[in-house]
Amino acid sequence: MMLKGTYPLQRFEGLQTPFYYYDTRLLQDTLDAIKAELRDRPSWRMHYAVKANHNPVLLRQIAAAGFGADCVSGGEVQTALDAGFRASDIVFAGVGKADWEIDLGLEKGIGRFNVESSAELRVIAQLAAEKGVVAPVSLRVNPDIGAHTLAGITTGLAENKFGIYHGMVDDVAREALSLPSIRFCGLHFHIGSQILEMPDFAALCNRINELTDRLEKEGIPVSDINVGGGLGIEYEHPNHFPIADFAAYFGTYKRGLRGSRPVHFELGRAIIAPCGTLITRVLYVKEGLAKRFAIVDAGMNDLVRPAMYHAVHRIENLSSDGPELPYDVVGPCCESSDVFGKDVLLNECHRGDIIAIRSAGAYGQSMASQYNCRPLAPAYYSE
């Protein structure tokens, strides 16, 4: 199924490729779907993960919907503020926060620091004390839970660099409670990305319940929980599933988490990926010895996920109604890994055909580079 009618081909013909095309109507439908799922949980809060895509037009739309922001650098904190997110709705995670980034968060009065080690906790306490302020802190817990996803985007195993091992959280929490410039608020978790198996999130709920019960029996109060993000999308079937399965995702937490404390979420990919498409053009069709190549003008510098993670994106020829033929869709970068897809069935390709690489709204523009001195691709919008 190919929805060529959803793309303004006449407008595309006059634009220099490659570029990112964002369906802002689909983004709004996605934001509305999330709000509908959270309507019966007024204390539950969504923070959009800025690392997925920091495009300012999209950020302003997300901020206008009343969402918070999840940031992993000082640059993202400032970008979120510039886009209209309230400082009190910003949470700041990251295993290696520099002093200037912590200072920025303290000066702007952000809502939460998600702390990943006792060493970091002490630095935040010192910097906050020097400013005469109290830093709101959650401890990021490494729950040692495997997720059914790519190895490069798991974050919740004991071998990963993120968070405090769940068996050590008690001591760090007591230290946080002892520091006058720290306000210990709760616990933060994140087990990985592109997760489609709801039992992975159910396992996280069980770990959270066990840990919060243990801490509160020891007299350590847990005011709120941040479960991170991780919900995946259907990369291979974007036309059939344009919006992620938020009902299953939030339903898992509604059933699995005990207690009535506020819960925070940090979705990125599930919000922004489906609305973005990388539009590129066929430069050459090359017949190899055993392969047929569609060489396009977008490269791994515009969308690195296939090269970095062997990730799959649906690829469509918007210009052709010819018979389907197998192509290796490759870019111009001087790397053998500059491949968007192998043996992809596309309507017969010709020089100049417009190709859509779907579900590129997350980790496309935000991870783009100027490798090979290639210019950064611009963005265009449906409205």
C-alpha positions in Angstrom: 0.0 0.0 0.0 1.4 3.4 -1.0 -0.3 6.6 -0.2 1.1 8.8 -3.0 -1.9 11.1 -2.7 -0.7 12.2 0.8 2.4 13.8 -0.8 2.3 17.1 -2.8 4.3 15.8 -5.8 3.9 19.0 -7.8 5.4 21.0 -5.0 8.1 18.4 -4.5 9.1 18.7 -8.2 10.3 22.3 -7.6 12.4 21.6 -4.5 16.0 20.6 -4.3 16.4 17.2 -2.8 17.1 15.7 -0.3 14.8 17.3 2.3 12.7 16.3 5.3 8.9 16.5 4.9 6.8 16.6 8.0 3.1 15.9 8.2 2.1 18.3 11.0 -1.5 17.1 10.8 -0.4 13.5 11.7 1.7 14.9 14.5 -1.3 16.7 15.9 -3.4 13.5 15.7 -0.6 11.7 17.6 -0.5 14.3 20.3 -4.3 14.2 20.6 -4.2 10.4 20.9 -1.7 10.6 23.8 -3.8 13.2 25.6 -6.9 11.0 25.2 -5.1 8.0 26.8 -4.0 10.1 29.7 -7.3 11.8 30.3 -8.2 9.5 33.2 -4.8 10.0 34.8 -4.6 13.7 35.4 -1.3 13.4 37.5 0.4 11.5 34.7 2.7 13.7 32.5 4.3 13.3 29.1 7.7 14.8 28.4 8.7 14.7 24.7 12.3 13.4 24.2 13.9 16.3 22.4 16.8 14.1 21.2 14.4 12.4 18.7 14.0 15.6 16.8 14.8 19.2 17.8 13.2 20.9 14.8 11.9 24.2 16.3 8.7 24.1 14.3 7.8 20.7 15.6 8.9 21.5 19.1 6.6 24.6 19.2 3.7 22.4 18.1 4.4 19.9 20.9 4.9 22.6 23.5 1.6 24.2 22.5 -0.1 20.8 23.1 0.9 21.2 26.8 3.6 18.5 26.8 6.8 18.8 28.8 10.4 18.2 27.5 12.9 15.4 28.2 16.4 16.7 27.6 19.8 15.0 27.6 22.1 18.1 27.2 22.3 21.7 28.1 21.8 22.5 24.4 18.5 20.6 24.5 17.4 22.4 27.6 18.0 25.8 26.0 16.3 24.6 22.7 13.3 23.5 24.7 13.0 26.8 26.5 13.4 28.7 23.2 10.5 26.6 21.7 8.1 27.5 24.5 8.4 24.6 27.0 8.0 25.7 30.6 11.1 25.3 32.7 9.1 23.5 35.3 8.1 20.9 32.7 11.7 20.1 31.7 13.5 17.0 32.9 17.2 16.7 32.4 18.8 13.3 32.1 22.2 12.1 30.9 25.1 10.1 32.2 27.7 12.9 31.7 26.3 16.3 32.6 28.9 19.0 32.5 29.0 21.7 35.2 27.8 24.4 32.8 24.8 22.3 31.8 23.9 21.7 35.5 24.3 25.4 36.1 22.0 26.2 33.2 19.3 23.9 34.6 19.6 25.4 38.1 19.5 29.0 36.8 16.4 28.3 34.6 14.6 26.4 37.4 14.0 23.2 35.5 11.6 20.7 37.0 13.9 17.8 37.5 17.4 16.5 37.3 17.5 12.7 36.6 20.7 11.7 38.4 22.7 8.7 37.2 25.4 8.3 39.9 26.3 9.3 43.4 29.2 11.3 42.0 26.8 13.3 39.9 24.5 13.8 42.8 27.4 15.4 44.8 28.3 17.8 42.0 24.7 18.9 41.6 24.5 19.4 45.4 27.7 21.5 45.4 26.6 23.7 42.5 23.2 24.2 43.9 24.6 25.1 47.3 26.8 27.7 45.7 23.8 29.3 44.1 21.7 29.1 47.2 19.0 27.0 45.6 17.7 23.5 46.0 17.9 21.1 43.1 14.9 18.7 42.5 16.3 15.3 41.8 15.2 11.8 40.8 17.6 8.9 40.8 17.9 7.0 37.5 17.7 3.3 38.2 19.3 0.6 36.1 16.6 -2.1 36.6 18.7 -4.8 34.8 15.8 -5.6 32.5 16.4 -6.7 28.9 14.2 -5.3 26.2 13.3 -6.9 22.8 15.1 -4.3 20.6 18.4 -3.6 18.9 21.5 -4.1 21.1 22.7 -0.6 20.4 19.5 1.0 21.9 19.1 -1.1 25.1 19.7 1.0 28.2 18.3 -1.0 31.2 20.8 -3.9 31.5 23.4 -4.0 34.3 26.2 -3.8 31.6 24.8 -0.5 30.2 26.4 2.8 31.3 23.1 4.3 32.3 21.7 4.7 35.8 22.3 3.3 39.3 22.1 -0.5 39.7 18.8 -1.2 41.4 20.4 -2.9 44.3 22.4 0.2 45.1 19.7 2.8 45.0 18.9 2.7 48.7 22.3 4.1 49.7 22.2 6.8 47.1 18.6 7.8 48.0 19.7 8.1 51.7 22.6 10.3 50.6 20.2 12.5 48.5 17.9 12.9 51.5 20.9 14.0 53.7 22.0 16.8 51.3 20.4 20.2 52.2 20.7 21.5 48.6 19.0 18.5 47.1 15.2 17.7 47.1 14.8 14.0 46.5 11.6 13.4 44.5 11.5 10.0 43.0 12.9 7.4 40.7 13.6 7.4 36.9 13.8 4.4 34.6 14.4 3.8 30.9 15.0 0.3 29.4 15.6 1.1 25.8 14.0 2.2 22.5 11.9 0.8 19.7 10.2 -1.7 22.0 7.0 -3.3 20.7 6.6 -6.1 23.2 4.4 -4.9 26.0 5.7 -7.6 28.4 8.9 -5.6 28.5 7.1 -2.7 30.1 5.1 -5.0 32.3 8.4 -6.4 33.7 9.5 -2.8 34.4 6.3 -2.2 36.3 7.1 -5.2 38.5 10.6 -4.0 39.2 9.3 -0.5 40.0 6.7 -2.0 42.4 9.3 -4.1 44.2 11.8 -1.2 44.5 9.3 1.4 45.7 7.9 -1.0 48.3 11.4 -1.7 49.5 12.4 1.9 49.7 9.3 3.0 51.5 9.6 0.2 54.1 13.0 1.6 54.8 11.5 5.1 55.3 12.6 6.5 52.0 9.6 8.3 50.4 9.1 8.1 46.6 7.0 11.0 45.5 6.8 10.1 41.8 8.0 7.7 39.1 9.4 8.4 35.7 9.2 5.3 33.5 11.1 6.8 30.5 9.9 6.0 27.0 10.8 3.3 24.6 7.6 2.6 22.7 8.3 1.6 19.2 6.5 2.2 15.9 5.7 0.0 12.8 8.6 1.0 10.5 7.6 -1.5 7.9 3.9 -0.6 7.7 3.6 3.1 8.2 0.5 3.4 6.0 -1.4 0.8 8.0 -0.2 2.0 11.5 0.4 5.7 11.3 0.0 6.2 15.0 1.7 4.1 17.7 -0.2 1.7 19.9 -0.6 4.1 22.8 -3.6 2.3 24.2 -1.6 -0.9 24.8 1.4 1.1 26.1 -0.4 3.2 28.6 -2.7 0.4 29.5 0.2 -1.7 30.5 1.3 0.9 33.0 -2.3 1.5 34.2 -2.6 -2.2 35.0 0.9 -2.8 36.2 1.9 0.1 38.5 0.6 0.0 42.0 -0.2 3.2 44.0 -1.5 6.6 42.9 1.7 8.6 42.7 2.3 10.7 39.6 3.9 9.0 36.7 6.1 10.7 34.0 6.8 9.5 30.5 9.5 10.4 28.0 8.4 9.3 24.5 10.2 10.6 21.5 10.2 8.2 18.5 6.6 7.2 19.0 5.5 10.8 18.8 7.7 12.2 16.0 8.9 9.4 13.8 5.7 8.6 11.8 5.2 12.2 10.7 8.6 12.6 9.0 9.7 11.4 5.6 13.1 11.8 3.9 12.4 12.9 0.3 15.2 12.1 -2.1 15.6 11.7 -5.9 17.1 8.9 -8.0 20.4 10.0 -9.6 21.2 6.8 -11.4 19.9 3.3 -11.9 22.9 1.0 -12.0 22.8 -2.6 -13.2 25.4 -4.6 -11.3 26.5 -8.2 -11.8 23.9 -9.6 -9.4 22.2 -6.4 -8.1 20.2 -3.5 -9.3 21.0 -0.2 -7.6 18.9 2.9 -7.2 21.4 5.5 -6.3 19.7 8.5 -4.6 20.9 11.9 -3.6 20.3 11.5 0.1 23.0 9.8 2.1 23.8 8.3 5.5 24.5 11.8 6.7 20.8 12.6 6.3 19.5 9.4 7.9 22.1 7.3 9.7 19.8 4.7 11.3 20.1 2.1 8.5 23.9 2.4 8.5 24.3 2.6 12.3 21.7 0.1 13.4 20.8 -1.8 10.2 17.4 -0.3 10.8 14.6 -0.9 8.3 12.5 2.0 6.8 9.7 1.6 4.3 10.9 3.0 1.0 8.5 4.1 -1.8 8.9 5.4 -5.3 6.4 8.3 -5.5 6.9 8.9 -9.3 6.4 5.5 -10.8 3.5 3.1 -11.3 5.7 0.6 -13.1 6.2 -3.0 -12.2 7.9 -3.7 -8.9 11.6 -4.7 -9.1 14.2 -5.3 -6.4 16.7 -2.5 -5.8 19.5 -1.8 -3.3 18.7 1.8 -2.4 22.1 3.5 -1.8 23.4 7.0 -1.2 26.3 9.0 -2.5 28.5 9.0 0.6 31.9 7.4 0.2 31.1 4.5 2.5 29.9 0.9 1.7 27.5 1.3 4.6 25.6 4.1 2.9 22.7 1.9 2.2 19.0 2.6 3.0 17.7 -0.8 2.1 18.7 -4.0 0.2 16.5 -5.9 -2.2 13.7 -3.3 -1.7 10.7 -3.9 -4.0 10.1 -0.5 -5.7 8.0 0.5 -8.7 10.5 0.6 -11.6 12.9 3.4 -11.0 14.2 6.0 -13.5 16.6 8.9 -13.1 14.7 11.8 -11.5 12.1 9.7 -9.7 11.1 11.0 -6.2 11.8 8.4 -3.5 10.2 8.6 0.0 12.0 7.0 3.0 9.3 6.8 5.5 9.1 7.2 9.3 12.2 9.4 9.3 10.9 11.9 11.8 13.0 10.5 14.7 16.8 10.4 14.6 16.9 11.7 11.1 17.3 15.4 11.1 18.5 15.4 14.8 21.4 13.0 13.9 22.2 14.6 10.5 25.8 15.6 9.8 27.9 17.2 7.0 30.0 14.2 6.4 31.7 14.4 3.0 31.1 18.1 3.2 27.4 17.6 2.3 25.0 20.4 3.2 22.4 19.8 5.9 19.0 19.0 4.3 16.2 21.6 4.8 12.7 20.8 6.1 9.3 21.4 4.7 5.8 21.0 6.3 2.3 19.9 5.3 0.7 23.1 6.6 
